[in-house]
């Protein structure tokens, strides 16, 4: 299964990449770590709570948001 990710750092957009998972879904915080968008789970928590992450075009502040194949995080 694949979940799409588009990681965007302030002022420096990165090209889209795909991350392959072997489960039905992955939590947003774990996904950010897997995609190397953040260094630690604590960093993921801060980034998500600050509203810096969007899932499918909408800001998401839920660390436990389940991403499924086809979802896009940016």
Secondary structure, DSSP 8 states (H G I E B T S, - for coil): -EEEE--EETTEE---EEEE-SSS-EEHHHHHHHTTSSSSHHHHHHHHHTT--EETTEE---TT-EE-TT-EE-
